[in-house]
Amino acid sequence: MSILPYQTTHIAISNRYRFSTEAGHAYEVYFDLKSGVLPDEDLDDYTMYIGFTCVPEFIPFENDYDARTGETIMWLIANTFRDYKRAILVYVCSPKDKYARHRSIAFRRWHNESPLKEKITLLTKENNRTYYGALFNKKHPDAEKAEFVFDTYNPKHKFEPVEELLKALEEEDDDEIPFDFEDNDFL
């Protein structure tokens, strides 16, 4: 994953990236750094939304699979983890046109076919036909807490009461293993 499959343009003011595919689809990938996603303030400091749009809208089963699209998005994600070592990326698959499940499958495929699979955990979930996921470094110092919080995550920004269980997890932090940032070369 050292060469970018599609050339991207970064729009710094909105932290968006744009690229076009050979088939003429224009993608815009965004990273929302101030999302207020998680109820745990320590984790929320590192959490951001990732999302993307495609114009013209992708019509499932009418287009050939373009691996370079997924490679480009995974490359952008790898760079985010390089720049933000403790990042936790959260995404929600658009339910528009009733293809959220297909989007979730495609994203999981992109992750599994990329070198990120070895270093980045991908958690996916479905709740009432809403598909969403989270990505974070497998060596993240709060990985256990992130997994727990994600398990209770509601994509509509609602969380079940988890205060007592989060407190219990914090008390177990005595066995904490140092986070090795040097072993984090994603590209």
C-alpha positions as a LaTeX table, in Angstrom:
\begin{tabular}{lrrr}
\hline
Residue & $x$ (\AA) & $y$ (\AA) & $z$ (\AA) \\
\hline
Met1 & 0.00 & 0.00 & 0.00 \\
Ser2 & 2.86 & 2.37 & $-0.70$ \\
Ile3 & 1.50 & 3.77 & $-3.97$ \\
Leu4 & $-1.81$ & 5.60 & $-4.08$ \\
Pro5 & $-4.12$ & 3.78 & $-6.50$ \\
Tyr6 & $-6.07$ & 6.94 & $-7.48$ \\
Gln7 & $-4.71$ & 10.45 & $-7.29$ \\
Thr8 & $-6.39$ & 12.39 & $-4.48$ \\
Thr9 & $-6.89$ & 16.07 & $-3.80$ \\
His10 & $-7.02$ & 17.22 & $-0.19$ \\
Ile11 & $-9.35$ & 20.06 & 0.78 \\
Ala12 & $-7.70$ & 21.07 & 4.06 \\
Ile13 & $-10.37$ & 23.44 & 5.37 \\
Ser14 & $-12.95$ & 20.63 & 5.52 \\
Asn15 & $-10.52$ & 17.70 & 5.84 \\
Arg16 & $-11.95$ & 16.06 & 2.72 \\
Tyr17 & $-10.24$ & 14.13 & $-0.04$ \\
Arg18 & $-11.49$ & 13.82 & $-3.60$ \\
Phe19 & $-10.62$ & 11.32 & $-6.30$ \\
Ser20 & $-12.13$ & 10.05 & $-9.53$ \\
Thr21 & $-12.18$ & 6.50 & $-10.81$ \\
Glu22 & $-11.57$ & 5.29 & $-14.34$ \\
Ala23 & $-15.33$ & 4.65 & $-14.61$ \\
Gly24 & $-15.96$ & 8.35 & $-13.99$ \\
His25 & $-17.19$ & 8.13 & $-10.40$ \\
Ala26 & $-16.17$ & 11.07 & $-8.21$ \\
Tyr27 & $-15.56$ & 10.15 & $-4.58$ \\
Glu28 & $-15.28$ & 12.47 & $-1.63$ \\
Val29 & $-13.90$ & 11.02 & 1.61 \\
Tyr30 & $-14.16$ & 13.01 & 4.83 \\
Phe31 & $-12.79$ & 12.73 & 8.34 \\
Asp32 & $-14.77$ & 14.63 & 10.98 \\
Leu33 & $-12.32$ & 15.27 & 13.81 \\
Lys34 & $-14.80$ & 16.92 & 16.17 \\
Ser35 & $-17.65$ & 14.51 & 16.18 \\
Gly36 & $-18.59$ & 13.98 & 19.83 \\
Val37 & $-19.28$ & 10.33 & 19.04 \\
Leu38 & $-18.46$ & 8.48 & 22.23 \\
Pro39 & $-19.76$ & 9.07 & 25.76 \\
Asp40 & $-16.34$ & 8.34 & 27.26 \\
Glu41 & $-14.40$ & 11.61 & 27.05 \\
Asp42 & $-11.00$ & 9.91 & 26.99 \\
Leu43 & $-11.96$ & 7.86 & 23.94 \\
Asp44 & $-13.93$ & 10.65 & 22.30 \\
Asp45 & $-10.77$ & 12.80 & 22.18 \\
Tyr46 & $-9.44$ & 10.32 & 19.59 \\
Thr47 & $-12.67$ & 9.40 & 17.81 \\
Met48 & $-13.68$ & 10.73 & 14.42 \\
Tyr49 & $-16.25$ & 9.93 & 11.80 \\
Ile50 & $-15.17$ & 8.77 & 8.39 \\
Gly51 & $-17.54$ & 8.81 & 5.49 \\
Phe52 & $-17.60$ & 9.09 & 1.75 \\
Thr53 & $-19.93$ & 9.92 & $-1.08$ \\
Cys54 & $-19.93$ & 8.92 & $-4.72$ \\
Val55 & $-21.25$ & 10.91 & $-7.69$ \\
Pro56 & $-22.96$ & 9.65 & $-9.71$ \\
Glu57 & $-24.44$ & 7.47 & $-7.04$ \\
Phe58 & $-23.20$ & 3.93 & $-7.17$ \\
Ile59 & $-25.79$ & 1.51 & $-8.51$ \\
Pro60 & $-25.08$ & $-1.95$ & $-7.08$ \\
Phe61 & $-24.67$ & $-4.76$ & $-9.57$ \\
Glu62 & $-24.53$ & $-2.35$ & $-12.52$ \\
Asn63 & $-20.84$ & $-1.55$ & $-12.14$ \\
Asp64 & $-17.77$ & $-3.70$ & $-12.19$ \\
Tyr65 & $-15.91$ & $-4.07$ & $-8.91$ \\
Asp66 & $-13.05$ & $-1.56$ & $-8.82$ \\
Ala67 & $-10.48$ & $-2.68$ & $-6.25$ \\
Arg68 & $-8.61$ & 0.60 & $-6.68$ \\
Thr69 & $-11.50$ & 2.49 & $-5.04$ \\
Gly70 & $-11.15$ & 0.45 & $-1.86$ \\
Glu71 & $-7.35$ & 0.64 & $-2.03$ \\
Thr72 & $-7.54$ & 4.42 & $-2.23$ \\
Ile73 & $-9.92$ & 4.69 & 0.73 \\
Met74 & $-7.77$ & 2.28 & 2.79 \\
Trp75 & $-4.69$ & 4.32 & 1.84 \\
Leu76 & $-6.38$ & 7.45 & 3.20 \\
Ile77 & $-7.30$ & 5.57 & 6.38 \\
Ala78 & $-3.72$ & 4.33 & 6.75 \\
Asn79 & $-2.48$ & 7.91 & 6.54 \\
Thr80 & $-4.97$ & 8.93 & 9.20 \\
Phe81 & $-3.61$ & 6.26 & 11.54 \\
Arg82 & $-0.07$ & 7.35 & 10.72 \\
Asp83 & $-0.94$ & 10.95 & 11.68 \\
Tyr84 & $-3.25$ & 10.10 & 14.60 \\
Lys85 & $-1.75$ & 7.05 & 16.30 \\
Arg86 & $-4.59$ & 6.65 & 18.80 \\
Ala87 & $-7.42$ & 7.35 & 16.35 \\
Ile88 & $-10.71$ & 5.50 & 16.55 \\
Leu89 & $-12.59$ & 5.83 & 13.26 \\
Val90 & $-16.35$ & 5.28 & 13.28 \\
Tyr91 & $-18.56$ & 5.01 & 10.21 \\
Val92 & $-22.23$ & 4.43 & 9.48 \\
Cys93 & $-23.24$ & 2.97 & 6.11 \\
Ser94 & $-25.80$ & 5.11 & 4.34 \\
Pro95 & $-29.23$ & 3.47 & 4.37 \\
Lys96 & $-30.13$ & 5.39 & 1.22 \\
Asp97 & $-31.49$ & 3.11 & $-1.50$ \\
Lys98 & $-31.57$ & 0.18 & 0.97 \\
Tyr99 & $-27.99$ & $-0.93$ & 0.20 \\
Ala100 & $-26.38$ & $-0.25$ & 3.60 \\
Arg101 & $-25.64$ & $-3.97$ & 4.02 \\
His102 & $-23.82$ & $-4.04$ & 0.66 \\
Arg103 & $-21.79$ & $-0.99$ & 1.67 \\
Ser104 & $-20.83$ & $-2.71$ & 4.93 \\
Ile105 & $-19.73$ & $-5.83$ & 3.07 \\
Ala106 & $-17.69$ & $-3.77$ & 0.58 \\
Phe107 & $-15.95$ & $-1.82$ & 3.36 \\
Arg108 & $-15.11$ & $-5.03$ & 5.24 \\
Arg109 & $-13.75$ & $-6.52$ & 1.99 \\
Trp110 & $-11.57$ & $-3.45$ & 1.37 \\
His111 & $-10.17$ & $-3.71$ & 4.89 \\
Asn112 & $-9.57$ & $-7.46$ & 4.66 \\
Glu113 & $-7.79$ & $-7.15$ & 1.30 \\
Ser114 & $-5.50$ & $-4.37$ & 2.54 \\
Pro115 & $-2.31$ & $-4.50$ & 4.63 \\
Leu116 & $-4.25$ & $-2.64$ & 7.34 \\
Lys117 & $-5.86$ & $-5.94$ & 8.31 \\
Glu118 & $-2.65$ & $-6.86$ & 10.14 \\
Lys119 & $-2.51$ & $-3.69$ & 12.27 \\
Ile120 & $-6.02$ & $-2.24$ & 12.43 \\
Thr121 & $-9.02$ & $-3.84$ & 14.12 \\
Leu122 & $-12.31$ & $-3.53$ & 12.25 \\
Leu123 & $-15.47$ & $-4.06$ & 14.27 \\
Thr124 & $-18.79$ & $-4.16$ & 12.44 \\
Lys125 & $-22.32$ & $-4.27$ & 13.69 \\
Glu126 & $-25.92$ & $-4.18$ & 12.50 \\
Asn127 & $-28.76$ & $-2.71$ & 14.55 \\
Asn128 & $-32.24$ & $-2.52$ & 13.05 \\
Arg129 & $-30.85$ & $-2.55$ & 9.48 \\
Thr130 & $-28.31$ & 0.15 & 10.29 \\
Tyr131 & $-24.79$ & $-1.03$ & 9.51 \\
Tyr132 & $-21.79$ & 0.62 & 11.13 \\
Gly133 & $-18.25$ & $-0.03$ & 12.20 \\
Ala134 & $-15.15$ & 1.16 & 14.02 \\
Leu135 & $-11.45$ & 0.93 & 13.23 \\
Phe136 & $-8.57$ & 1.30 & 15.66 \\
Asn137 & $-5.00$ & 0.16 & 16.11 \\
Lys138 & $-4.69$ & $-3.38$ & 17.45 \\
Lys139 & $-2.13$ & $-2.00$ & 19.95 \\
His140 & $-4.34$ & 0.90 & 21.02 \\
Pro141 & $-3.90$ & 1.36 & 24.78 \\
Asp142 & $-7.69$ & 1.58 & 25.19 \\
Ala143 & $-8.59$ & $-1.23$ & 22.78 \\
Glu144 & $-10.62$ & $-3.17$ & 25.34 \\
Lys145 & $-12.56$ & $-0.08$ & 26.35 \\
Ala146 & $-13.07$ & 0.87 & 22.68 \\
Glu147 & $-14.49$ & $-2.59$ & 21.92 \\
Phe148 & $-16.84$ & $-2.36$ & 24.89 \\
Val149 & $-18.04$ & 1.15 & 24.03 \\
Phe150 & $-18.52$ & 0.17 & 20.38 \\
Asp151 & $-20.58$ & $-2.82$ & 21.45 \\
Thr152 & $-23.01$ & $-0.42$ & 23.16 \\
Tyr153 & $-22.80$ & 2.23 & 20.44 \\
Asn154 & $-26.02$ & 3.43 & 18.85 \\
Pro155 & $-25.41$ & 5.09 & 15.49 \\
Lys156 & $-28.06$ & 7.66 & 16.26 \\
His157 & $-25.71$ & 9.12 & 18.92 \\
Lys158 & $-27.44$ & 7.36 & 21.79 \\
Phe159 & $-25.74$ & 5.07 & 24.22 \\
Glu160 & $-27.00$ & 2.66 & 26.77 \\
Pro161 & $-25.92$ & 3.52 & 30.33 \\
Val162 & $-22.43$ & 2.08 & 30.60 \\
Glu163 & $-20.90$ & 4.21 & 33.36 \\
Glu164 & $-20.42$ & 1.36 & 35.88 \\
Leu165 & $-18.89$ & $-1.03$ & 33.35 \\
Leu166 & $-16.52$ & 1.63 & 32.01 \\
Lys167 & $-15.43$ & 2.35 & 35.57 \\
Ala168 & $-14.76$ & $-1.37$ & 36.11 \\
Leu169 & $-12.63$ & $-1.46$ & 32.94 \\
Glu170 & $-10.62$ & 1.54 & 34.17 \\
Glu171 & $-9.87$ & $-0.27$ & 37.43 \\
Glu172 & $-8.38$ & $-3.16$ & 35.43 \\
Asp173 & $-5.86$ & $-0.81$ & 33.76 \\
Asp174 & $-3.18$ & $-1.81$ & 36.29 \\
Asp175 & $-1.89$ & $-4.42$ & 33.83 \\
Glu176 & $-1.57$ & $-1.84$ & 31.04 \\
Ile177 & 0.96 & $-2.63$ & 28.32 \\
Pro178 & 2.84 & 0.36 & 26.88 \\
Phe179 & 1.74 & 1.45 & 23.42 \\
Asp180 & 4.61 & 1.18 & 20.94 \\
Phe181 & 4.18 & 3.99 & 18.45 \\
Glu182 & 7.35 & 3.03 & 16.60 \\
Asp183 & 5.81 & $-0.26$ & 15.43 \\
Asn184 & 3.07 & 1.66 & 13.68 \\
Asp185 & 4.42 & 2.04 & 10.15 \\
Phe186 & 1.33 & 1.66 & 8.00 \\
Leu187 & 2.67 & 2.66 & 4.61 \\
\hline
\end{tabular}
